[in-house]
Amino acid sequence: MSIEVRPLRPDAVPAFRRALASTFGYDIDLEDADDAERFDALFELERMFPVFDGDEVVATGGDFGFDMAVPGGRQVRTSGLTVITVRPTHTRQGALTAMMREHFGRARERGESLGALWASEFPIYSRFGYGASVALNDIKLDARHAGRGGNEAGVTVRLVAVDEARKMLPGIYAAIQPTRPGMYKRSEAWWAHKHFADPEKHRGGASAMRFAVAEAGGEPIGYVSYRQKASWEQLAEGEIHIRDMMPVTDAAYRALWHFVVSIDLFPIVKYWNNPVDDPLVFMLRDGRAVETKTFDGLWTRLIDAPAALQARRFTADGALTIRVEDAFCEWNDGTYRLQVDGGMATCEPVTAEPDVAMPVSTLGAIYLGGRSARALARVGMVHGDAGDLMKLDDMFRSYPAPWCPEIF
């Protein structure tokens, strides 16, 4: 048995999609023209790196290239890892390691200094240098107990059809994206095939997607997209499933939440990916009515550590010498002097003794400003004295908290 990473040629795309579907546990109809169009529109063949055993696709992998917001409103070219599977006949034979080496090598050649992914399983990706940098809250509330909404002065909310939503939503999202670390730019293909394509088989028994836009002075200042799922017992207990909640202003935030919790016959509101710093519980009459489960969201990995560090902005000036341990991407392994003046950083390799030391996965975890180095030091993920760890936290912290609104 000999496995190898090869380019994905057009004639192998059906086999790639079949391997992807069978390993993730769903059935695929290769005759479905809409699904084929969606795959072709979203996935660039030159960014795929399947593993073959002879002529058989036994592992799938690929990435998206996009700009991601980092602290300070800057954008970093990012390689978003996706569609990683290994067929059960070929696990623990080096297929994943081979794909990861291919992925990082290609990303480095393209100048993508940052890597990101959503982890299917928590233990897998830290060994490849990723850190869980973003948390999310999966929330559920019953508006009958939490409190119904009111009116927000100067703001109106109206439902729009999908054709109007196509024109309005991308601009609203684009206004918000740079302000929140972890959000990435959505391409036209992404909007078309991930947000506005709405086949019934993907609705989970709920309605088609609804779109509501908040406006002030006739200008759009936010939107929410959601589904409705009816439920009738003795009383109406329908559910609202939020997909996107995107307010540009604080007034839009309040108006959109007032709207969502006031939809008659649908008192149960669910939002699987709410930012961890969202103040919703303080807006409701009874914040304890919000049930919250916290999970890891986006994971990040510095593919070119100095370039990624110099790309973001920092909240405190100062200097630290940082030992970065990276056995997988050996070009990162070394000691660097991070110097921040006026929020802008320079990062150069040095031979001096480090102030703090950490594996590259820890650097990935703190990079977007949502994790505390002092907390991670308690479990041995970073080493340094208390003063240097405090300085590290002061330099890297971010408000708002990092958040990624969707899985890629």
ROGU-783191 format. One line per 2 residues: number of its first residue (from 1); for each residue x, y, z of C-alpha. Coordinates in pm, 1 decimal, decimal comma. Example, Ala and Ser with C-alpha at 12.3 -4.5 7.8 and 13.67 -1.06 7.14 Angstrom:
REM ROGU-783191
1 = 1230,0:-450,0:780,0 ~ 1367,0:-106,0:714,0
END
This chain:
REM ROGU-783191
1 = 0,0:0,0:0,0 ~ 151,2:333,3:-109,5
3 = -28,5:661,9:-48,9 ~ 62,7:1001,8:-190,9
5 = -73,8:1354,4:-214,7 ~ -157,9:1446,6:-573,7
7 = -324,7:1741,7:-748,8 ~ -699,9:1719,2:-788,5
9 = -775,8:1689,7:-1160,5 ~ -1126,9:1754,8:-1297,4
11 = -1182,8:1387,8:-1377,9 ~ -1118,3:1295,0:-1012,9
13 = -1365,3:1543,3:-864,7 ~ -1652,2:1287,9:-844,0
15 = -1428,3:1045,1:-655,5 ~ -1314,8:1327,3:-425,1
17 = -1674,6:1427,1:-348,2 ~ -1773,4:1063,0:-295,5
19 = -1486,5:1007,0:-49,5 ~ -1572,0:1328,8:132,8
21 = -1938,7:1234,2:167,3 ~ -1884,2:875,8:277,7
23 = -1630,8:970,1:545,9 ~ -1849,3:1249,3:685,1
25 = -2139,1:1004,8:686,5 ~ -2383,6:1141,1:433,5
27 = -2500,3:1019,7:93,5 ~ -2423,7:1213,4:-221,5
29 = -2607,2:1233,5:-550,5 ~ -2345,5:1299,6:-813,7
31 = -2623,6:1371,0:-1063,1 ~ -2745,2:1671,3:-858,2
33 = -2647,0:1962,0:-1084,1 ~ -2696,9:2224,7:-810,6
35 = -2459,2:2046,4:-571,9 ~ -2201,3:2008,1:-847,5
37 = -2228,5:2377,4:-934,9 ~ -2189,2:2471,2:-570,0
39 = -1874,8:2259,4:-534,2 ~ -1722,1:2404,3:-850,1
41 = -1800,1:2760,8:-740,9 ~ -1664,8:2732,9:-387,1
43 = -1365,6:2500,7:-421,3 ~ -1064,5:2588,8:-634,0
45 = -908,1:2268,1:-764,7 ~ -556,9:2407,3:-727,3
47 = -623,5:2448,9:-354,6 ~ -727,7:2085,6:-305,3
49 = -476,8:1817,6:-197,6 ~ -630,9:1469,7:-194,5
51 = -439,8:1156,0:-99,8 ~ -451,1:863,0:-338,2
53 = -383,2:494,8:-286,7 ~ -327,2:388,4:-643,5
55 = -624,6:532,1:-831,4 ~ -847,6:554,9:-523,6
57 = -908,0:877,8:-329,3 ~ -855,4:775,1:33,3
59 = -827,8:1117,4:199,6 ~ -956,2:1462,7:113,1
61 = -825,9:1804,8:200,2 ~ -822,7:2159,9:74,9
63 = -830,2:2521,2:179,2 ~ -991,9:2855,0:110,0
65 = -793,6:3174,0:66,3 ~ -951,5:3479,7:229,2
67 = -874,2:3800,6:416,6 ~ -939,1:3776,1:789,8
69 = -974,5:4063,6:1031,5 ~ -717,8:4076,1:1311,9
71 = -693,0:4315,4:1608,3 ~ -661,2:4675,2:1501,9
73 = -887,5:4644,2:1198,1 ~ -615,4:4500,8:976,3
75 = -670,2:4218,9:726,0 ~ -438,3:3916,5:705,6
77 = -432,4:3680,8:409,7 ~ -542,1:3349,6:557,4
79 = -548,6:2987,2:447,3 ~ -866,6:2829,3:581,0
81 = -831,4:2452,0:608,7 ~ -1142,5:2258,0:508,5
83 = -1291,3:1924,0:388,9 ~ -1033,6:1716,3:580,6
85 = -1124,8:1346,7:585,0 ~ -938,3:1016,8:592,1
87 = -1125,9:701,0:499,9 ~ -1141,7:448,2:784,9
89 = -936,9:199,7:581,8 ~ -643,0:442,8:576,9
91 = -633,0:611,0:917,2 ~ -305,4:629,9:1109,8
93 = -97,9:569,2:800,3 ~ 34,5:922,4:753,4
95 = -234,1:1059,8:520,9 ~ -331,5:1354,3:744,2
97 = 30,5:1444,0:817,0 ~ 109,0:1440,2:444,4
99 = -186,3:1667,8:369,8 ~ -89,6:1910,6:645,8
101 = 265,7:1937,7:514,1 ~ 127,7:2004,2:166,3
103 = -115,6:2261,3:303,3 ~ 142,9:2461,5:498,5
105 = 398,3:2449,0:217,7 ~ 150,2:2582,2:-36,5
107 = 19,7:2850,7:201,2 ~ 371,5:2971,6:271,2
109 = 447,6:2994,8:-100,4 ~ 131,3:3201,6:-151,3
111 = 223,7:3440,7:129,7 ~ -66,0:3334,8:352,5
113 = 89,5:3396,5:692,9 ~ -209,9:3279,5:897,4
115 = -397,5:2949,3:900,8 ~ -744,9:2885,9:1039,9
117 = -993,2:2602,4:1075,0 ~ -1298,4:2469,9:1256,0
119 = -1201,6:2148,9:1432,3 ~ -1423,8:1844,0:1393,2
121 = -1254,2:1693,8:1700,5 ~ -1069,7:1887,9:1970,9
123 = -754,7:1671,3:2008,1 ~ -650,9:1658,4:1641,9
125 = -508,4:1991,9:1538,1 ~ -295,4:2120,8:1825,0
127 = -26,5:1876,8:1717,5 ~ -12,0:2063,1:1387,1
129 = 29,0:2398,2:1562,7 ~ -329,2:2526,1:1581,9
131 = -468,4:2686,1:1895,3 ~ -833,9:2728,8:1993,7
133 = -841,2:3107,1:1963,9 ~ -1214,3:3180,4:1947,3
135 = -1500,1:3071,0:2171,2 ~ -1870,7:3083,5:2092,9
137 = -2192,3:3065,8:2291,8 ~ -2472,8:2837,1:2177,5
139 = -2778,5:3007,4:2326,8 ~ -3146,9:2931,6:2367,7
141 = -3411,5:3149,0:2527,9 ~ -3785,4:3152,8:2576,8
143 = -3902,1:3506,7:2512,3 ~ -4210,5:3450,1:2728,1
145 = -3979,0:3431,8:3028,7 ~ -3684,7:3642,3:2914,9
147 = -3907,6:3929,6:2805,0 ~ -4054,0:4045,3:2479,9
149 = -3892,8:4326,9:2287,6 ~ -3988,5:4689,6:2251,1
151 = -3923,1:4966,8:2001,2 ~ -3589,7:5130,9:1930,1
153 = -3629,6:5502,1:1865,3 ~ -3524,8:5602,8:1516,0
155 = -3486,2:5246,9:1387,0 ~ -3728,2:5042,4:1181,2
157 = -3700,7:4672,3:1101,2 ~ -3858,1:4529,8:790,0
159 = -3866,3:4191,1:621,7 ~ -3708,7:4177,5:276,4
161 = -3734,5:3915,3:4,6 ~ -3429,2:3723,7:-105,0
163 = -3375,1:3938,1:-416,9 ~ -3352,9:4253,9:-206,1
165 = -3144,1:4074,0:55,7 ~ -2889,3:3986,3:-212,7
167 = -2840,9:4357,3:-277,1 ~ -2835,9:4477,5:83,2
169 = -2675,2:4216,9:306,5 ~ -2322,2:4199,2:160,6
171 = -2268,2:4572,7:215,4 ~ -2386,4:4553,5:577,3
173 = -2159,3:4258,1:644,8 ~ -1865,2:4435,5:479,3
175 = -1906,8:4729,9:716,8 ~ -1885,7:4500,4:1020,9
177 = -1619,6:4251,8:908,8 ~ -1305,6:4461,8:975,4
179 = -1419,4:4547,9:1328,5 ~ -1426,9:4194,5:1469,9
181 = -1109,6:3978,9:1476,0 ~ -1180,5:3636,5:1327,0
183 = -1436,2:3753,9:1070,8 ~ -1337,0:3702,2:710,8
185 = -1441,5:3861,8:383,8 ~ -1713,5:3676,9:195,7
187 = -1673,8:3641,7:-179,0 ~ -1961,2:3675,0:-425,0
189 = -1956,4:3296,6:-467,9 ~ -1974,0:3253,0:-90,2
191 = -2279,9:3475,4:-67,0 ~ -2447,6:3304,5:-360,7
193 = -2385,2:2944,3:-260,7 ~ -2356,3:2957,4:119,4
195 = -2612,2:3221,6:215,1 ~ -2869,2:3270,6:-56,2
197 = -2884,6:2919,1:-197,3 ~ -3152,7:2757,0:16,2
199 = -3243,7:2402,2:-91,5 ~ -3513,9:2240,8:119,3
201 = -3292,0:1940,4:201,4 ~ -3063,7:2169,8:403,9
203 = -3338,5:2326,6:614,9 ~ -3373,8:2055,7:878,6
205 = -3752,6:2074,4:874,4 ~ -3755,4:2452,3:919,9
207 = -3870,5:2726,5:683,6 ~ -3684,0:2892,1:403,8
209 = -3441,3:3161,6:518,9 ~ -3600,7:3489,2:628,5
211 = -3422,4:3824,3:613,5 ~ -3496,0:4130,7:828,5
213 = -3309,3:4459,4:782,1 ~ -3276,3:4740,6:1037,2
215 = -3279,2:5092,2:893,1 ~ -3227,2:5442,4:1029,5
217 = -3301,4:5746,5:816,4 ~ -3366,6:5514,2:524,8
219 = -3016,5:5362,1:543,9 ~ -2949,7:4995,4:632,7
221 = -2765,4:4955,5:962,9 ~ -2796,2:4582,4:1028,1
223 = -2968,9:4258,9:944,7 ~ -3069,1:3924,9:1086,0
225 = -3126,0:3607,0:883,2 ~ -3318,6:3320,6:1039,1
227 = -3549,2:3024,4:991,8 ~ -3880,3:2946,4:1158,8
229 = -3975,3:2602,3:1282,4 ~ -4337,0:2566,6:1386,1
231 = -4437,4:2363,5:1692,3 ~ -4789,3:2320,3:1828,5
233 = -4860,9:2141,2:2154,6 ~ -5125,5:2297,3:2376,9
235 = -4969,5:2634,2:2292,4 ~ -4764,2:2766,0:2003,7
237 = -4399,7:2695,1:2082,8 ~ -4237,2:2765,8:1749,3
239 = -3863,8:2826,5:1718,4 ~ -3651,4:3096,1:1556,7
241 = -3312,3:2965,9:1437,7 ~ -3077,8:3259,9:1382,1
243 = -2819,4:3222,3:1107,1 ~ -2660,8:3570,3:1098,7
245 = -2705,8:3858,5:1343,5 ~ -2516,8:4154,5:1196,3
247 = -2580,5:4497,9:1353,4 ~ -2358,3:4785,8:1242,7
249 = -2467,1:5015,0:1529,2 ~ -2573,7:4964,3:1889,4
251 = -2922,1:5087,8:1801,3 ~ -2942,7:4825,9:1525,9
253 = -2831,7:4559,7:1775,7 ~ -3113,0:4648,6:2012,4
255 = -3371,9:4678,9:1735,5 ~ -3287,0:4344,7:1577,5
257 = -3300,6:4159,4:1908,6 ~ -3629,5:4331,9:1995,4
259 = -3762,3:4206,7:1661,8 ~ -3639,9:3848,1:1704,8
261 = -3788,0:3798,6:2052,7 ~ -4123,7:3950,3:1951,2
263 = -4226,7:3719,7:1665,9 ~ -4569,1:3583,6:1756,5
265 = -4609,9:3205,7:1776,8 ~ -4229,8:3159,2:1784,4
267 = -4112,9:3230,4:2139,8 ~ -3813,1:2995,5:2140,0
269 = -3502,9:3163,8:2000,8 ~ -3187,0:2965,7:1922,8
271 = -2854,1:3100,0:1806,3 ~ -2579,6:2840,2:1787,0
273 = -2291,0:3086,3:1738,6 ~ -2330,6:3397,3:1949,8
275 = -2016,2:3598,4:2038,3 ~ -1894,2:3536,1:2392,1
277 = -1892,1:3909,6:2472,6 ~ -2250,6:3964,1:2355,8
279 = -2442,2:4164,0:2624,5 ~ -2784,8:4016,7:2542,0
281 = -2849,7:3889,8:2896,5 ~ -2836,5:4249,4:3026,7
283 = -3089,0:4367,3:2769,5 ~ -3355,5:4111,8:2862,5
285 = -3592,2:4139,1:3156,3 ~ -3457,3:3809,2:3291,9
287 = -3108,9:3732,5:3165,3 ~ -3109,9:3399,0:3348,6
289 = -3365,6:3275,2:3098,5 ~ -3086,6:3249,0:2842,6
291 = -2943,8:2896,7:2836,2 ~ -2579,9:2909,1:2729,1
293 = -2331,3:2643,6:2626,8 ~ -1978,8:2751,2:2537,9
295 = -1771,6:2574,4:2273,2 ~ -1449,8:2628,0:2084,7
297 = -1501,3:2798,1:1750,9 ~ -1221,3:2908,4:1520,5
299 = -867,7:2771,8:1561,1 ~ -571,9:2968,8:1429,5
301 = -214,7:2882,2:1336,4 ~ 74,0:3114,8:1252,2
303 = 225,3:2984,6:929,1 ~ 473,3:3273,2:911,1
305 = 502,9:3386,7:1272,5 ~ 692,0:3716,9:1224,5
307 = 472,3:3827,2:933,5 ~ 149,4:3743,2:1118,1
309 = 261,2:3923,5:1433,7 ~ 361,4:4234,4:1240,0
311 = 26,7:4236,1:1058,7 ~ -194,2:4287,0:1363,8
313 = -208,8:4586,9:1597,1 ~ -146,3:4571,0:1971,5
315 = -319,6:4743,9:2262,5 ~ -6,3:4819,0:2465,3
317 = 343,0:4922,8:2367,4 ~ 649,0:4738,5:2489,9
319 = 896,0:4468,7:2400,3 ~ 913,2:4095,9:2467,0
321 = 1151,5:3824,5:2356,9 ~ 942,9:3520,8:2264,7
323 = 1060,6:3164,8:2210,9 ~ 833,3:2994,3:1957,8
325 = 853,2:2615,2:1943,1 ~ 739,4:2476,9:1608,3
327 = 849,8:2127,9:1511,5 ~ 609,1:2098,9:1217,5
329 = 682,7:2426,2:1035,8 ~ 1050,5:2439,2:1116,6
331 = 1095,8:2782,7:956,6 ~ 901,2:2930,5:1251,6
333 = 1103,3:2759,4:1523,2 ~ 1317,3:3020,1:1696,9
335 = 1335,2:3320,3:1927,2 ~ 1191,6:3658,3:1825,8
337 = 1200,6:4009,9:1962,2 ~ 851,6:4161,3:1943,2
339 = 872,9:4540,6:1969,5 ~ 550,2:4744,1:1973,7
341 = 545,1:5121,3:1935,1 ~ 221,8:5310,9:1883,0
343 = 43,2:4977,9:1848,6 ~ 254,2:4874,3:1548,6
345 = 494,7:4582,7:1578,3 ~ 826,9:4473,2:1444,7
347 = 931,4:4112,6:1493,1 ~ 1287,4:3997,6:1430,2
349 = 1477,8:3676,6:1510,1 ~ 1728,7:3713,4:1793,9
351 = 1968,2:3494,1:1991,3 ~ 1883,9:3645,9:2331,2
353 = 1732,0:3455,8:2621,4 ~ 1351,9:3461,1:2593,2
355 = 1117,6:3637,7:2832,9 ~ 839,5:3390,2:2752,1
357 = 834,2:3054,2:2573,4 ~ 546,3:2870,1:2413,1
359 = 457,5:2619,9:2139,6 ~ 321,4:2776,2:1822,7
361 = -24,3:2637,5:1911,1 ~ -31,2:2864,4:2217,0
363 = 73,0:3161,0:2004,3 ~ -215,9:3073,3:1772,8
365 = -455,1:3062,6:2068,7 ~ -363,5:3411,9:2191,2
367 = -306,3:3572,1:1849,1 ~ -657,9:3714,1:1800,9
369 = -671,7:3848,6:2156,0 ~ -937,3:3619,1:2298,3
371 = -725,2:3399,2:2527,5 ~ -523,2:3487,4:2835,8
373 = -156,6:3387,8:2844,0 ~ -169,4:3388,9:3223,8
375 = -456,6:3140,7:3218,7 ~ -276,7:2917,3:2968,1
377 = 38,7:2933,0:3183,4 ~ -154,7:2756,2:3459,4
379 = -175,0:2444,7:3240,5 ~ 182,1:2467,4:3114,6
381 = 104,4:2605,9:2767,3 ~ 329,2:2911,3:2808,8
383 = 624,5:2980,1:3038,1 ~ 751,7:3307,6:3180,7
385 = 749,3:3511,5:3500,2 ~ 431,1:3682,3:3618,3
387 = 532,8:4026,8:3498,2 ~ 614,7:3914,6:3145,1
389 = 294,6:3710,6:3119,6 ~ 95,1:4016,1:3229,3
391 = 273,7:4224,6:2965,7 ~ 193,0:3957,6:2705,6
393 = -175,7:3977,5:2796,2 ~ -175,1:4357,9:2793,8
395 = -21,7:4362,9:2446,3 ~ -238,1:4093,6:2284,0
397 = -584,1:4158,1:2428,6 ~ -868,2:4260,8:2198,7
399 = -1205,4:4427,6:2221,9 ~ -1438,4:4320,8:2076,5
401 = -1363,9:3956,9:2143,2 ~ -1267,9:3754,5:1836,9
403 = -1552,3:3573,4:1665,8 ~ -1605,2:3382,8:1342,6
405 = -1970,7:3382,4:1232,2 ~ -1968,9:3061,7:1030,7
407 = -1796,3:2731,8:963,9 ~ -1596,8:2701,7:644,7
END
